[in-house]
Amino acid sequence: MTQRDIERKLFALRDGGYAAMQSKIVPNVAPETVIGVRIPELRRFAKELKNDPSTVLFLSRLPHAYYDENVLHALIINEERDHDLLMEKLRAFLPFVDNWAVCDTIKPKIAKTRREEFLESLKLWLVSERPYEVRFAIGMLMSHFLDDEHVNEALELVNGVKSGEYYVQMMQAWFFATALAKQYEAAIPYLERGLEDPFVMAKTKSKCSDSFRISSDKKSYIKSL
């Protein structure tokens, strides 16, 4: 499928109302670049493209002109089942990710198969100067490394991130709120001492207050810190 074919398909799937909504919730993306294709449609399209040999050309044409192409690119990456190819595709694409929505769409399930190797790559992205590489790394730590074996290292790594970028800080808060829901005993000392970033500390407490996975008594204690 050629680049023109992909664009035609995306515009054929366009939903004007959805495009307007996406433009509002992803404010740093130019509205004229938002076609307005809903995620289920993009996910089906990604599954169709993953076995098309010409898809490699689409993946290599960076940066993409449209926001929806970036979301589609992320969903194609999620379909990759070869670890080495996955890492190659992530390294090529992440430098061009410029918003939280595309960043958070990148959720490769295969990341859990060679975890120690993947963790080393995440550590490099955590110190990147590109905020969405950092956000991606924190999201992957939250999804795959809050188990008993890795939780302490993950907590230390994320607490050590000093970014000042809003969308990185919000992912840090999401990470700590999730850690408190999953691994309370390991995570609570970090809040008792105070997180490195006061803004992240405040947003973590706020997210905990809204969480359905944290008990009322724990919420009250967290709020008091």
C-alpha positions as CSV (number, residue, x, y, z in Angstrom):
1,M,0.0,0.0,0.0
2,T,1.5,3.3,-1.0
3,Q,1.7,6.5,1.0
4,R,-1.1,8.0,-1.0
5,D,-3.2,4.8,-0.5
6,I,-2.7,5.1,3.3
7,E,-3.7,8.8,3.3
8,R,-6.9,8.0,1.2
9,K,-7.9,5.3,3.6
10,L,-7.4,7.6,6.6
11,F,-9.5,10.4,5.1
12,A,-12.1,7.9,4.2
13,L,-12.4,6.9,7.8
14,R,-12.5,10.6,9.0
15,D,-14.9,11.7,11.7
16,G,-15.1,15.5,11.9
17,G,-16.4,15.6,15.5
18,Y,-13.7,13.3,16.7
19,A,-11.1,15.4,15.0
20,A,-12.4,18.5,16.8
21,M,-12.3,16.7,20.1
22,Q,-8.7,15.4,19.5
23,S,-7.5,18.9,18.7
24,K,-8.8,20.1,22.1
25,I,-7.3,17.4,24.2
26,V,-3.9,17.3,22.4
27,P,-3.3,21.1,22.3
28,N,0.3,21.1,21.0
29,V,-0.8,19.4,17.8
30,A,-1.8,21.7,14.9
31,P,-5.6,21.2,14.2
32,E,-5.0,21.0,10.5
33,T,-2.9,17.9,10.9
34,V,-5.7,16.0,12.7
35,I,-7.8,13.9,10.3
36,G,-10.0,12.4,13.0
37,V,-9.8,8.6,12.7
38,R,-11.0,6.8,15.8
39,I,-8.6,4.4,17.6
40,P,-10.6,1.2,16.8
41,E,-10.5,2.0,13.1
42,L,-6.8,2.8,13.3
43,R,-6.1,-0.4,15.2
44,R,-7.9,-2.5,12.5
45,F,-5.9,-0.6,9.8
46,A,-2.6,-1.3,11.7
47,K,-3.4,-5.0,11.8
48,E,-4.0,-4.9,8.0
49,L,-0.8,-3.1,7.3
50,K,1.5,-5.1,9.6
51,N,1.8,-7.9,7.0
52,D,2.1,-5.6,4.0
53,P,5.8,-5.5,2.8
54,S,5.3,-1.9,1.7
55,T,4.5,-0.8,5.2
56,V,8.3,-0.4,5.8
57,L,8.2,2.6,3.5
58,F,5.4,4.2,5.5
59,L,7.4,3.7,8.7
60,S,10.5,5.2,7.2
61,R,8.8,8.4,6.1
62,L,9.4,10.5,9.1
63,P,8.2,13.0,10.2
64,H,4.6,12.2,9.2
65,A,2.4,15.0,8.0
66,Y,-0.7,14.0,10.0
67,Y,-1.3,13.3,13.6
68,D,-3.3,10.2,12.7
69,E,-0.4,8.8,10.8
70,N,1.7,9.0,14.0
71,V,-1.0,7.1,15.9
72,L,-1.2,4.5,13.2
73,H,2.6,4.2,13.3
74,A,2.5,3.7,17.0
75,L,-0.2,0.9,16.6
76,I,1.9,-0.8,13.9
77,I,4.8,-0.8,16.3
78,N,2.6,-2.5,18.9
79,E,2.0,-5.4,16.5
80,E,5.8,-6.2,16.2
81,R,6.6,-9.6,17.7
82,D,10.4,-9.6,17.1
83,H,12.3,-7.9,20.0
84,D,15.2,-6.7,17.9
85,L,12.9,-5.2,15.2
86,L,10.8,-3.6,17.9
87,M,13.8,-1.8,19.4
88,E,14.8,-0.7,16.0
89,K,11.4,0.7,15.3
90,L,11.2,2.4,18.7
91,R,14.6,4.1,18.2
92,A,13.5,5.4,14.8
93,F,10.1,6.7,15.8
94,L,10.4,8.1,19.3
95,P,12.5,11.1,18.4
96,F,9.5,12.3,16.2
97,V,6.8,11.8,18.9
98,D,5.7,15.3,20.0
99,N,2.5,14.8,22.0
100,W,1.2,12.7,24.9
101,A,-1.5,10.9,22.9
102,V,0.8,9.3,20.4
103,C,3.4,8.6,23.2
104,D,0.8,6.8,25.3
105,T,-0.4,4.8,22.3
106,I,3.0,3.0,22.1
107,K,2.4,-0.1,24.2
108,P,4.3,-3.0,22.8
109,K,3.3,-6.2,24.6
110,I,6.5,-8.0,23.6
111,A,8.4,-5.6,25.9
112,K,7.8,-8.1,28.7
113,T,9.6,-11.0,27.0
114,R,13.3,-9.7,27.2
115,R,12.7,-7.5,30.2
116,E,16.3,-7.0,31.5
117,E,17.5,-5.9,28.0
118,F,14.4,-3.7,27.6
119,L,15.0,-2.1,31.0
120,E,18.5,-1.1,30.0
121,S,17.1,0.7,27.0
122,L,14.5,2.4,29.2
123,K,17.2,3.8,31.4
124,L,18.8,5.5,28.4
125,W,15.4,7.0,27.4
126,L,14.9,8.3,30.9
127,V,17.8,10.6,30.6
128,S,16.9,11.8,27.1
129,E,16.5,15.5,26.4
130,R,13.3,14.6,24.4
131,P,10.4,14.7,26.8
132,Y,8.3,12.1,25.1
133,E,11.1,9.6,25.1
134,V,11.2,10.1,28.9
135,R,7.4,9.9,29.2
136,F,7.5,6.6,27.2
137,A,10.1,5.1,29.4
138,I,8.2,6.0,32.6
139,G,5.0,4.5,31.1
140,M,6.8,1.3,30.3
141,L,8.2,1.1,33.8
142,M,4.7,1.6,35.1
143,S,3.3,-1.1,32.9
144,H,6.0,-3.8,33.1
145,F,8.3,-3.2,36.1
146,L,6.2,-2.8,39.2
147,D,6.6,-6.4,40.0
148,D,8.3,-7.6,43.2
149,E,11.6,-8.1,41.5
150,H,11.9,-4.6,39.8
151,V,9.6,-2.3,41.8
152,N,12.4,-0.8,44.0
153,E,14.6,0.0,41.0
154,A,11.7,1.4,39.1
155,L,10.7,3.7,41.9
156,E,14.3,5.0,42.3
157,L,14.6,5.6,38.5
158,V,11.4,7.5,38.2
159,N,11.9,9.6,41.3
160,G,15.3,10.5,39.9
161,V,13.9,12.0,36.7
162,K,14.3,15.8,36.8
163,S,12.5,17.1,33.8
164,G,10.3,20.2,34.5
165,E,8.3,19.2,31.4
166,Y,4.6,19.1,32.3
167,Y,3.8,15.9,30.4
168,V,6.8,14.1,31.9
169,Q,5.8,15.2,35.4
170,M,2.2,14.1,34.9
171,M,3.5,10.6,33.9
172,Q,5.7,10.5,37.0
173,A,2.6,11.3,39.1
174,W,0.6,8.6,37.3
175,F,3.5,6.1,37.9
176,F,3.7,6.8,41.6
177,A,-0.1,6.6,42.0
178,T,-0.1,3.3,40.2
179,A,2.8,2.1,42.4
180,L,0.9,3.0,45.5
181,A,-2.1,1.0,44.3
182,K,0.1,-2.1,43.3
183,Q,3.0,-1.9,45.7
184,Y,2.0,0.3,48.6
185,E,4.7,-0.8,51.1
186,A,7.5,-0.3,48.6
187,A,6.1,3.1,47.3
188,I,4.9,4.9,50.4
189,P,8.4,5.6,51.8
190,Y,9.0,7.8,48.8
191,L,6.0,10.0,49.6
192,E,6.9,10.0,53.3
193,R,10.3,11.4,52.5
194,G,8.8,13.6,49.8
195,L,9.3,13.1,46.1
196,E,12.2,14.9,44.4
197,D,9.9,17.1,42.4
198,P,7.3,19.0,44.6
199,F,4.9,19.3,41.6
200,V,5.0,15.5,41.0
201,M,4.4,15.0,44.7
202,A,1.3,17.2,44.6
203,K,-0.1,15.6,41.5
204,T,0.6,12.1,42.9
205,K,-1.5,12.9,45.9
206,S,-4.3,14.3,43.7
207,K,-4.3,11.1,41.5
208,C,-4.4,8.9,44.6
209,S,-7.4,10.8,45.9
210,D,-9.2,9.9,42.6
211,S,-8.1,6.3,42.5
212,F,-10.5,3.4,43.0
213,R,-7.7,1.1,43.8
214,I,-6.4,2.8,46.9
215,S,-8.4,2.4,50.2
216,S,-9.9,5.4,52.0
217,D,-7.6,5.1,55.0
218,K,-4.5,5.0,52.7
219,K,-5.8,8.0,50.8
220,S,-6.2,10.0,54.0
221,Y,-2.7,9.1,55.1
222,I,-1.2,10.0,51.7
223,K,-3.2,13.3,51.7
224,S,-1.7,14.2,55.1
225,L,1.9,13.8,53.9
